[in-house]
């Protein structure tokens, strides 16, 4: 009972009340390119935002506190020759421009994503505060470049967001480092 009570009391780092979520899976045959999937999701976000009573819409491929953890390894450009085992494990989230504002996740430094971040622009990310502290203890994450394991490109850090909880079963567990990718560069499956 104490553990359950602790789960209810733990602040997850985002807004949980007055939120509605849904899962949208696109048929791959019809939406066979990242551009087509991204375009669908952005049009959906725009249409939902126009509905009466809706105060904000944000897209994410894995909801906070979901059991799906989507973890990978990441390194910063300064340590590009690091062994994979030396790279931090990070949670990855693909999000839309309005995700942080809708979920009331504070942006601590710089900016969120916007229309500048499209398929033809340089790749960018927003990192969590925990990841920024882990990779750049001097506190200067903006403008740094990171590479997700398996990617051939580096992505520039354009923002630092507050930490959020990922595992709903561990309210007292340490916050996990997270890297957020713009929906226009990826394509969420949720």
PyMOL commands that place a pseudoatom at each C-alpha (Angstrom):
pseudoatom trace, name=CA, resn=UNK, resi=1, chain=A, elem=C, hetatm=0, pos=[0.000, 0.000, 0.000]
pseudoatom trace, name=CA, resn=UNK, resi=2, chain=A, elem=C, hetatm=0, pos=[2.863, 2.392, 0.757]
pseudoatom trace, name=CA, resn=UNK, resi=3, chain=A, elem=C, hetatm=0, pos=[4.387, 1.725, -2.652]
pseudoatom trace, name=CA, resn=UNK, resi=4, chain=A, elem=C, hetatm=0, pos=[1.058, 2.382, -4.340]
pseudoatom trace, name=CA, resn=UNK, resi=5, chain=A, elem=C, hetatm=0, pos=[0.650, 5.608, -2.374]
pseudoatom trace, name=CA, resn=UNK, resi=6, chain=A, elem=C, hetatm=0, pos=[4.187, 6.659, -3.378]
pseudoatom trace, name=CA, resn=UNK, resi=7, chain=A, elem=C, hetatm=0, pos=[3.285, 6.042, -7.024]
pseudoatom trace, name=CA, resn=UNK, resi=8, chain=A, elem=C, hetatm=0, pos=[0.292, 8.339, -6.711]
pseudoatom trace, name=CA, resn=UNK, resi=9, chain=A, elem=C, hetatm=0, pos=[2.315, 11.065, -4.976]
pseudoatom trace, name=CA, resn=UNK, resi=10, chain=A, elem=C, hetatm=0, pos=[5.395, 11.024, -7.229]
pseudoatom trace, name=CA, resn=UNK, resi=11, chain=A, elem=C, hetatm=0, pos=[5.532, 13.998, -9.573]
pseudoatom trace, name=CA, resn=UNK, resi=12, chain=A, elem=C, hetatm=0, pos=[6.230, 12.616, -13.044]
pseudoatom trace, name=CA, resn=UNK, resi=13, chain=A, elem=C, hetatm=0, pos=[7.576, 15.884, -14.491]
pseudoatom trace, name=CA, resn=UNK, resi=14, chain=A, elem=C, hetatm=0, pos=[4.604, 16.479, -16.788]
pseudoatom trace, name=CA, resn=UNK, resi=15, chain=A, elem=C, hetatm=0, pos=[0.910, 17.288, -16.617]
pseudoatom trace, name=CA, resn=UNK, resi=16, chain=A, elem=C, hetatm=0, pos=[-1.310, 14.234, -16.023]
pseudoatom trace, name=CA, resn=UNK, resi=17, chain=A, elem=C, hetatm=0, pos=[-4.710, 15.764, -15.385]
pseudoatom trace, name=CA, resn=UNK, resi=18, chain=A, elem=C, hetatm=0, pos=[-7.146, 16.798, -18.106]
pseudoatom trace, name=CA, resn=UNK, resi=19, chain=A, elem=C, hetatm=0, pos=[-5.167, 14.829, -20.674]
pseudoatom trace, name=CA, resn=UNK, resi=20, chain=A, elem=C, hetatm=0, pos=[-6.538, 12.466, -23.282]
pseudoatom trace, name=CA, resn=UNK, resi=21, chain=A, elem=C, hetatm=0, pos=[-4.262, 10.078, -25.129]
pseudoatom trace, name=CA, resn=UNK, resi=22, chain=A, elem=C, hetatm=0, pos=[-4.793, 7.878, -28.141]
pseudoatom trace, name=CA, resn=UNK, resi=23, chain=A, elem=C, hetatm=0, pos=[-2.750, 5.464, -30.197]
pseudoatom trace, name=CA, resn=UNK, resi=24, chain=A, elem=C, hetatm=0, pos=[-2.730, 5.890, -33.990]
pseudoatom trace, name=CA, resn=UNK, resi=25, chain=A, elem=C, hetatm=0, pos=[-1.070, 3.235, -36.134]
pseudoatom trace, name=CA, resn=UNK, resi=26, chain=A, elem=C, hetatm=0, pos=[-0.759, 4.018, -39.840]
pseudoatom trace, name=CA, resn=UNK, resi=27, chain=A, elem=C, hetatm=0, pos=[-0.862, 1.329, -42.539]
pseudoatom trace, name=CA, resn=UNK, resi=28, chain=A, elem=C, hetatm=0, pos=[2.661, 1.101, -43.888]
pseudoatom trace, name=CA, resn=UNK, resi=29, chain=A, elem=C, hetatm=0, pos=[1.456, 0.426, -47.461]
pseudoatom trace, name=CA, resn=UNK, resi=30, chain=A, elem=C, hetatm=0, pos=[-0.259, 3.817, -47.654]
pseudoatom trace, name=CA, resn=UNK, resi=31, chain=A, elem=C, hetatm=0, pos=[2.256, 5.778, -45.533]
pseudoatom trace, name=CA, resn=UNK, resi=32, chain=A, elem=C, hetatm=0, pos=[5.443, 4.229, -46.837]
pseudoatom trace, name=CA, resn=UNK, resi=33, chain=A, elem=C, hetatm=0, pos=[7.828, 7.143, -46.341]
pseudoatom trace, name=CA, resn=UNK, resi=34, chain=A, elem=C, hetatm=0, pos=[8.855, 9.147, -43.278]
pseudoatom trace, name=CA, resn=UNK, resi=35, chain=A, elem=C, hetatm=0, pos=[7.660, 12.320, -45.010]
pseudoatom trace, name=CA, resn=UNK, resi=36, chain=A, elem=C, hetatm=0, pos=[4.149, 10.921, -45.602]
pseudoatom trace, name=CA, resn=UNK, resi=37, chain=A, elem=C, hetatm=0, pos=[3.861, 9.659, -42.014]
pseudoatom trace, name=CA, resn=UNK, resi=38, chain=A, elem=C, hetatm=0, pos=[5.128, 12.931, -40.585]
pseudoatom trace, name=CA, resn=UNK, resi=39, chain=A, elem=C, hetatm=0, pos=[2.746, 14.923, -42.779]
pseudoatom trace, name=CA, resn=UNK, resi=40, chain=A, elem=C, hetatm=0, pos=[-0.212, 12.814, -41.602]
pseudoatom trace, name=CA, resn=UNK, resi=41, chain=A, elem=C, hetatm=0, pos=[0.637, 13.258, -37.930]
pseudoatom trace, name=CA, resn=UNK, resi=42, chain=A, elem=C, hetatm=0, pos=[1.189, 17.005, -38.250]
pseudoatom trace, name=CA, resn=UNK, resi=43, chain=A, elem=C, hetatm=0, pos=[-2.137, 17.436, -40.090]
pseudoatom trace, name=CA, resn=UNK, resi=44, chain=A, elem=C, hetatm=0, pos=[-3.833, 15.332, -37.400]
pseudoatom trace, name=CA, resn=UNK, resi=45, chain=A, elem=C, hetatm=0, pos=[-2.311, 17.510, -34.689]
pseudoatom trace, name=CA, resn=UNK, resi=46, chain=A, elem=C, hetatm=0, pos=[-3.571, 20.650, -36.447]
pseudoatom trace, name=CA, resn=UNK, resi=47, chain=A, elem=C, hetatm=0, pos=[-7.104, 19.269, -36.832]
pseudoatom trace, name=CA, resn=UNK, resi=48, chain=A, elem=C, hetatm=0, pos=[-7.277, 18.124, -33.213]
pseudoatom trace, name=CA, resn=UNK, resi=49, chain=A, elem=C, hetatm=0, pos=[-6.050, 21.505, -32.000]
pseudoatom trace, name=CA, resn=UNK, resi=50, chain=A, elem=C, hetatm=0, pos=[-8.977, 23.135, -33.817]
pseudoatom trace, name=CA, resn=UNK, resi=51, chain=A, elem=C, hetatm=0, pos=[-11.623, 21.143, -31.927]
pseudoatom trace, name=CA, resn=UNK, resi=52, chain=A, elem=C, hetatm=0, pos=[-13.799, 22.956, -29.397]
pseudoatom trace, name=CA, resn=UNK, resi=53, chain=A, elem=C, hetatm=0, pos=[-12.484, 22.683, -25.858]
pseudoatom trace, name=CA, resn=UNK, resi=54, chain=A, elem=C, hetatm=0, pos=[-9.019, 21.505, -26.857]
pseudoatom trace, name=CA, resn=UNK, resi=55, chain=A, elem=C, hetatm=0, pos=[-6.336, 23.643, -25.227]
pseudoatom trace, name=CA, resn=UNK, resi=56, chain=A, elem=C, hetatm=0, pos=[-3.261, 21.879, -26.573]
pseudoatom trace, name=CA, resn=UNK, resi=57, chain=A, elem=C, hetatm=0, pos=[-2.166, 18.955, -28.724]
pseudoatom trace, name=CA, resn=UNK, resi=58, chain=A, elem=C, hetatm=0, pos=[1.211, 17.295, -28.754]
pseudoatom trace, name=CA, resn=UNK, resi=59, chain=A, elem=C, hetatm=0, pos=[2.470, 14.144, -30.406]
pseudoatom trace, name=CA, resn=UNK, resi=60, chain=A, elem=C, hetatm=0, pos=[4.902, 11.614, -28.977]
pseudoatom trace, name=CA, resn=UNK, resi=61, chain=A, elem=C, hetatm=0, pos=[5.844, 8.122, -30.089]
pseudoatom trace, name=CA, resn=UNK, resi=62, chain=A, elem=C, hetatm=0, pos=[6.040, 6.784, -26.501]
pseudoatom trace, name=CA, resn=UNK, resi=63, chain=A, elem=C, hetatm=0, pos=[3.930, 8.367, -23.780]
pseudoatom trace, name=CA, resn=UNK, resi=64, chain=A, elem=C, hetatm=0, pos=[5.612, 9.265, -20.511]
pseudoatom trace, name=CA, resn=UNK, resi=65, chain=A, elem=C, hetatm=0, pos=[5.134, 6.496, -17.945]
pseudoatom trace, name=CA, resn=UNK, resi=66, chain=A, elem=C, hetatm=0, pos=[4.483, 3.977, -20.728]
pseudoatom trace, name=CA, resn=UNK, resi=67, chain=A, elem=C, hetatm=0, pos=[5.972, 0.536, -20.270]
pseudoatom trace, name=CA, resn=UNK, resi=68, chain=A, elem=C, hetatm=0, pos=[7.752, 0.818, -23.624]
pseudoatom trace, name=CA, resn=UNK, resi=69, chain=A, elem=C, hetatm=0, pos=[11.118, 2.292, -22.775]
pseudoatom trace, name=CA, resn=UNK, resi=70, chain=A, elem=C, hetatm=0, pos=[12.710, 2.862, -26.233]
pseudoatom trace, name=CA, resn=UNK, resi=71, chain=A, elem=C, hetatm=0, pos=[16.298, 3.058, -25.055]
pseudoatom trace, name=CA, resn=UNK, resi=72, chain=A, elem=C, hetatm=0, pos=[19.486, 3.306, -27.072]
pseudoatom trace, name=CA, resn=UNK, resi=73, chain=A, elem=C, hetatm=0, pos=[22.998, 4.604, -26.627]
pseudoatom trace, name=CA, resn=UNK, resi=74, chain=A, elem=C, hetatm=0, pos=[24.220, 8.059, -27.537]
pseudoatom trace, name=CA, resn=UNK, resi=75, chain=A, elem=C, hetatm=0, pos=[27.520, 9.896, -27.621]
pseudoatom trace, name=CA, resn=UNK, resi=76, chain=A, elem=C, hetatm=0, pos=[28.505, 13.500, -28.094]
pseudoatom trace, name=CA, resn=UNK, resi=77, chain=A, elem=C, hetatm=0, pos=[30.652, 14.556, -31.026]
pseudoatom trace, name=CA, resn=UNK, resi=78, chain=A, elem=C, hetatm=0, pos=[33.650, 15.278, -28.788]
pseudoatom trace, name=CA, resn=UNK, resi=79, chain=A, elem=C, hetatm=0, pos=[33.726, 11.590, -27.789]
pseudoatom trace, name=CA, resn=UNK, resi=80, chain=A, elem=C, hetatm=0, pos=[32.910, 10.094, -31.173]
pseudoatom trace, name=CA, resn=UNK, resi=81, chain=A, elem=C, hetatm=0, pos=[35.498, 7.320, -30.737]
pseudoatom trace, name=CA, resn=UNK, resi=82, chain=A, elem=C, hetatm=0, pos=[33.989, 6.116, -27.448]
pseudoatom trace, name=CA, resn=UNK, resi=83, chain=A, elem=C, hetatm=0, pos=[33.282, 2.429, -27.140]
pseudoatom trace, name=CA, resn=UNK, resi=84, chain=A, elem=C, hetatm=0, pos=[29.597, 1.571, -27.188]
pseudoatom trace, name=CA, resn=UNK, resi=85, chain=A, elem=C, hetatm=0, pos=[29.747, 0.364, -23.573]
pseudoatom trace, name=CA, resn=UNK, resi=86, chain=A, elem=C, hetatm=0, pos=[31.014, 3.842, -22.542]
pseudoatom trace, name=CA, resn=UNK, resi=87, chain=A, elem=C, hetatm=0, pos=[28.076, 5.635, -24.170]
pseudoatom trace, name=CA, resn=UNK, resi=88, chain=A, elem=C, hetatm=0, pos=[25.161, 6.568, -21.891]
pseudoatom trace, name=CA, resn=UNK, resi=89, chain=A, elem=C, hetatm=0, pos=[21.875, 4.730, -22.289]
pseudoatom trace, name=CA, resn=UNK, resi=90, chain=A, elem=C, hetatm=0, pos=[19.153, 7.239, -23.185]
pseudoatom trace, name=CA, resn=UNK, resi=91, chain=A, elem=C, hetatm=0, pos=[15.411, 7.139, -23.708]
pseudoatom trace, name=CA, resn=UNK, resi=92, chain=A, elem=C, hetatm=0, pos=[14.365, 8.393, -27.138]
pseudoatom trace, name=CA, resn=UNK, resi=93, chain=A, elem=C, hetatm=0, pos=[11.133, 10.205, -27.840]
pseudoatom trace, name=CA, resn=UNK, resi=94, chain=A, elem=C, hetatm=0, pos=[9.890, 11.607, -31.149]
pseudoatom trace, name=CA, resn=UNK, resi=95, chain=A, elem=C, hetatm=0, pos=[7.739, 14.653, -30.425]
pseudoatom trace, name=CA, resn=UNK, resi=96, chain=A, elem=C, hetatm=0, pos=[5.868, 17.418, -32.210]
pseudoatom trace, name=CA, resn=UNK, resi=97, chain=A, elem=C, hetatm=0, pos=[6.432, 21.148, -31.885]
pseudoatom trace, name=CA, resn=UNK, resi=98, chain=A, elem=C, hetatm=0, pos=[3.771, 21.599, -29.193]
pseudoatom trace, name=CA, resn=UNK, resi=99, chain=A, elem=C, hetatm=0, pos=[4.530, 18.508, -27.115]
pseudoatom trace, name=CA, resn=UNK, resi=100, chain=A, elem=C, hetatm=0, pos=[6.484, 20.244, -24.331]
pseudoatom trace, name=CA, resn=UNK, resi=101, chain=A, elem=C, hetatm=0, pos=[3.928, 23.040, -23.962]
pseudoatom trace, name=CA, resn=UNK, resi=102, chain=A, elem=C, hetatm=0, pos=[0.945, 20.660, -24.062]
pseudoatom trace, name=CA, resn=UNK, resi=103, chain=A, elem=C, hetatm=0, pos=[2.436, 18.330, -21.454]
pseudoatom trace, name=CA, resn=UNK, resi=104, chain=A, elem=C, hetatm=0, pos=[3.679, 21.305, -19.417]
pseudoatom trace, name=CA, resn=UNK, resi=105, chain=A, elem=C, hetatm=0, pos=[7.234, 20.038, -19.481]
pseudoatom trace, name=CA, resn=UNK, resi=106, chain=A, elem=C, hetatm=0, pos=[9.369, 23.118, -18.886]
pseudoatom trace, name=CA, resn=UNK, resi=107, chain=A, elem=C, hetatm=0, pos=[12.010, 24.029, -21.430]
pseudoatom trace, name=CA, resn=UNK, resi=108, chain=A, elem=C, hetatm=0, pos=[14.923, 25.107, -19.288]
pseudoatom trace, name=CA, resn=UNK, resi=109, chain=A, elem=C, hetatm=0, pos=[17.131, 26.495, -22.028]
pseudoatom trace, name=CA, resn=UNK, resi=110, chain=A, elem=C, hetatm=0, pos=[16.688, 27.633, -25.625]
pseudoatom trace, name=CA, resn=UNK, resi=111, chain=A, elem=C, hetatm=0, pos=[13.839, 26.330, -27.732]
pseudoatom trace, name=CA, resn=UNK, resi=112, chain=A, elem=C, hetatm=0, pos=[11.498, 23.521, -28.664]
pseudoatom trace, name=CA, resn=UNK, resi=113, chain=A, elem=C, hetatm=0, pos=[11.004, 22.309, -32.216]
pseudoatom trace, name=CA, resn=UNK, resi=114, chain=A, elem=C, hetatm=0, pos=[9.241, 24.349, -34.876]
pseudoatom trace, name=CA, resn=UNK, resi=115, chain=A, elem=C, hetatm=0, pos=[8.710, 24.560, -38.638]
pseudoatom trace, name=CA, resn=UNK, resi=116, chain=A, elem=C, hetatm=0, pos=[12.444, 25.188, -39.183]
pseudoatom trace, name=CA, resn=UNK, resi=117, chain=A, elem=C, hetatm=0, pos=[13.061, 21.576, -38.193]
pseudoatom trace, name=CA, resn=UNK, resi=118, chain=A, elem=C, hetatm=0, pos=[11.949, 19.775, -41.336]
pseudoatom trace, name=CA, resn=UNK, resi=119, chain=A, elem=C, hetatm=0, pos=[13.279, 16.933, -43.485]
pseudoatom trace, name=CA, resn=UNK, resi=120, chain=A, elem=C, hetatm=0, pos=[15.625, 19.238, -45.400]
pseudoatom trace, name=CA, resn=UNK, resi=121, chain=A, elem=C, hetatm=0, pos=[17.078, 21.077, -42.381]
pseudoatom trace, name=CA, resn=UNK, resi=122, chain=A, elem=C, hetatm=0, pos=[20.036, 20.090, -40.196]
pseudoatom trace, name=CA, resn=UNK, resi=123, chain=A, elem=C, hetatm=0, pos=[19.105, 17.474, -37.613]
pseudoatom trace, name=CA, resn=UNK, resi=124, chain=A, elem=C, hetatm=0, pos=[18.403, 18.748, -34.087]
pseudoatom trace, name=CA, resn=UNK, resi=125, chain=A, elem=C, hetatm=0, pos=[17.429, 17.404, -30.660]
pseudoatom trace, name=CA, resn=UNK, resi=126, chain=A, elem=C, hetatm=0, pos=[16.154, 18.598, -27.300]
pseudoatom trace, name=CA, resn=UNK, resi=127, chain=A, elem=C, hetatm=0, pos=[17.861, 16.773, -24.443]
pseudoatom trace, name=CA, resn=UNK, resi=128, chain=A, elem=C, hetatm=0, pos=[16.673, 16.261, -20.900]
pseudoatom trace, name=CA, resn=UNK, resi=129, chain=A, elem=C, hetatm=0, pos=[18.344, 18.082, -18.057]
pseudoatom trace, name=CA, resn=UNK, resi=130, chain=A, elem=C, hetatm=0, pos=[19.758, 14.782, -16.761]
pseudoatom trace, name=CA, resn=UNK, resi=131, chain=A, elem=C, hetatm=0, pos=[21.394, 14.025, -20.125]
pseudoatom trace, name=CA, resn=UNK, resi=132, chain=A, elem=C, hetatm=0, pos=[22.797, 17.560, -20.401]
pseudoatom trace, name=CA, resn=UNK, resi=133, chain=A, elem=C, hetatm=0, pos=[24.356, 17.227, -16.939]
pseudoatom trace, name=CA, resn=UNK, resi=134, chain=A, elem=C, hetatm=0, pos=[25.727, 13.791, -17.750]
pseudoatom trace, name=CA, resn=UNK, resi=135, chain=A, elem=C, hetatm=0, pos=[27.375, 14.725, -21.061]
pseudoatom trace, name=CA, resn=UNK, resi=136, chain=A, elem=C, hetatm=0, pos=[28.290, 18.354, -20.355]
pseudoatom trace, name=CA, resn=UNK, resi=137, chain=A, elem=C, hetatm=0, pos=[28.823, 18.900, -16.611]
pseudoatom trace, name=CA, resn=UNK, resi=138, chain=A, elem=C, hetatm=0, pos=[29.950, 22.472, -17.328]
pseudoatom trace, name=CA, resn=UNK, resi=139, chain=A, elem=C, hetatm=0, pos=[26.291, 23.221, -18.128]
pseudoatom trace, name=CA, resn=UNK, resi=140, chain=A, elem=C, hetatm=0, pos=[26.747, 24.211, -21.759]
pseudoatom trace, name=CA, resn=UNK, resi=141, chain=A, elem=C, hetatm=0, pos=[24.691, 21.749, -23.846]
pseudoatom trace, name=CA, resn=UNK, resi=142, chain=A, elem=C, hetatm=0, pos=[23.371, 24.164, -26.475]
pseudoatom trace, name=CA, resn=UNK, resi=143, chain=A, elem=C, hetatm=0, pos=[25.105, 23.885, -29.821]
pseudoatom trace, name=CA, resn=UNK, resi=144, chain=A, elem=C, hetatm=0, pos=[26.740, 20.589, -28.893]
pseudoatom trace, name=CA, resn=UNK, resi=145, chain=A, elem=C, hetatm=0, pos=[26.319, 17.678, -31.264]
pseudoatom trace, name=CA, resn=UNK, resi=146, chain=A, elem=C, hetatm=0, pos=[25.244, 14.124, -30.432]
pseudoatom trace, name=CA, resn=UNK, resi=147, chain=A, elem=C, hetatm=0, pos=[25.007, 10.887, -32.380]
pseudoatom trace, name=CA, resn=UNK, resi=148, chain=A, elem=C, hetatm=0, pos=[22.565, 8.113, -31.619]
pseudoatom trace, name=CA, resn=UNK, resi=149, chain=A, elem=C, hetatm=0, pos=[24.096, 4.679, -31.996]
pseudoatom trace, name=CA, resn=UNK, resi=150, chain=A, elem=C, hetatm=0, pos=[23.288, 3.320, -35.444]
pseudoatom trace, name=CA, resn=UNK, resi=151, chain=A, elem=C, hetatm=0, pos=[22.882, 6.811, -36.952]
pseudoatom trace, name=CA, resn=UNK, resi=152, chain=A, elem=C, hetatm=0, pos=[25.435, 8.171, -39.372]
pseudoatom trace, name=CA, resn=UNK, resi=153, chain=A, elem=C, hetatm=0, pos=[24.616, 11.812, -38.660]
pseudoatom trace, name=CA, resn=UNK, resi=154, chain=A, elem=C, hetatm=0, pos=[25.159, 14.071, -35.681]
pseudoatom trace, name=CA, resn=UNK, resi=155, chain=A, elem=C, hetatm=0, pos=[22.330, 16.201, -34.316]
pseudoatom trace, name=CA, resn=UNK, resi=156, chain=A, elem=C, hetatm=0, pos=[22.681, 19.640, -32.740]
pseudoatom trace, name=CA, resn=UNK, resi=157, chain=A, elem=C, hetatm=0, pos=[21.240, 20.304, -29.281]
pseudoatom trace, name=CA, resn=UNK, resi=158, chain=A, elem=C, hetatm=0, pos=[18.821, 23.250, -29.586]
pseudoatom trace, name=CA, resn=UNK, resi=159, chain=A, elem=C, hetatm=0, pos=[17.099, 22.917, -26.217]
pseudoatom trace, name=CA, resn=UNK, resi=160, chain=A, elem=C, hetatm=0, pos=[17.176, 21.407, -22.746]
pseudoatom trace, name=CA, resn=UNK, resi=161, chain=A, elem=C, hetatm=0, pos=[13.915, 20.207, -21.223]
pseudoatom trace, name=CA, resn=UNK, resi=162, chain=A, elem=C, hetatm=0, pos=[13.040, 19.238, -17.683]
pseudoatom trace, name=CA, resn=UNK, resi=163, chain=A, elem=C, hetatm=0, pos=[13.314, 15.583, -16.741]
pseudoatom trace, name=CA, resn=UNK, resi=164, chain=A, elem=C, hetatm=0, pos=[10.251, 13.317, -16.806]
pseudoatom trace, name=CA, resn=UNK, resi=165, chain=A, elem=C, hetatm=0, pos=[9.672, 9.866, -15.359]
pseudoatom trace, name=CA, resn=UNK, resi=166, chain=A, elem=C, hetatm=0, pos=[9.525, 6.880, -17.679]
pseudoatom trace, name=CA, resn=UNK, resi=167, chain=A, elem=C, hetatm=0, pos=[8.966, 3.789, -15.576]
pseudoatom trace, name=CA, resn=UNK, resi=168, chain=A, elem=C, hetatm=0, pos=[5.554, 3.940, -13.887]
pseudoatom trace, name=CA, resn=UNK, resi=169, chain=A, elem=C, hetatm=0, pos=[6.534, 1.249, -11.433]
pseudoatom trace, name=CA, resn=UNK, resi=170, chain=A, elem=C, hetatm=0, pos=[9.454, 3.076, -9.812]
pseudoatom trace, name=CA, resn=UNK, resi=171, chain=A, elem=C, hetatm=0, pos=[8.553, 6.490, -8.377]
pseudoatom trace, name=CA, resn=UNK, resi=172, chain=A, elem=C, hetatm=0, pos=[11.798, 6.792, -6.444]
pseudoatom trace, name=CA, resn=UNK, resi=173, chain=A, elem=C, hetatm=0, pos=[14.056, 5.598, -9.256]
pseudoatom trace, name=CA, resn=UNK, resi=174, chain=A, elem=C, hetatm=0, pos=[16.585, 7.986, -10.759]
pseudoatom trace, name=CA, resn=UNK, resi=175, chain=A, elem=C, hetatm=0, pos=[15.375, 10.020, -13.706]
pseudoatom trace, name=CA, resn=UNK, resi=176, chain=A, elem=C, hetatm=0, pos=[16.568, 8.621, -17.010]
pseudoatom trace, name=CA, resn=UNK, resi=177, chain=A, elem=C, hetatm=0, pos=[18.432, 10.720, -19.587]
pseudoatom trace, name=CA, resn=UNK, resi=178, chain=A, elem=C, hetatm=0, pos=[16.243, 11.417, -22.610]
pseudoatom trace, name=CA, resn=UNK, resi=179, chain=A, elem=C, hetatm=0, pos=[16.765, 12.725, -26.121]
pseudoatom trace, name=CA, resn=UNK, resi=180, chain=A, elem=C, hetatm=0, pos=[13.788, 14.208, -27.994]
pseudoatom trace, name=CA, resn=UNK, resi=181, chain=A, elem=C, hetatm=0, pos=[13.701, 14.128, -31.792]
pseudoatom trace, name=CA, resn=UNK, resi=182, chain=A, elem=C, hetatm=0, pos=[11.397, 16.340, -33.899]
pseudoatom trace, name=CA, resn=UNK, resi=183, chain=A, elem=C, hetatm=0, pos=[8.501, 14.623, -35.652]
pseudoatom trace, name=CA, resn=UNK, resi=184, chain=A, elem=C, hetatm=0, pos=[9.547, 16.320, -38.890]
pseudoatom trace, name=CA, resn=UNK, resi=185, chain=A, elem=C, hetatm=0, pos=[12.862, 14.444, -38.820]
pseudoatom trace, name=CA, resn=UNK, resi=186, chain=A, elem=C, hetatm=0, pos=[11.441, 11.131, -37.730]
pseudoatom trace, name=CA, resn=UNK, resi=187, chain=A, elem=C, hetatm=0, pos=[7.972, 9.738, -37.769]
pseudoatom trace, name=CA, resn=UNK, resi=188, chain=A, elem=C, hetatm=0, pos=[6.171, 8.764, -34.598]
pseudoatom trace, name=CA, resn=UNK, resi=189, chain=A, elem=C, hetatm=0, pos=[4.292, 5.531, -34.605]
pseudoatom trace, name=CA, resn=UNK, resi=190, chain=A, elem=C, hetatm=0, pos=[2.000, 6.925, -31.869]
for i in range(1, 190): cmd.bond("trace and resi %d" % i, "trace and resi %d" % (i + 1))
show_as sticks, trace
zoom trace
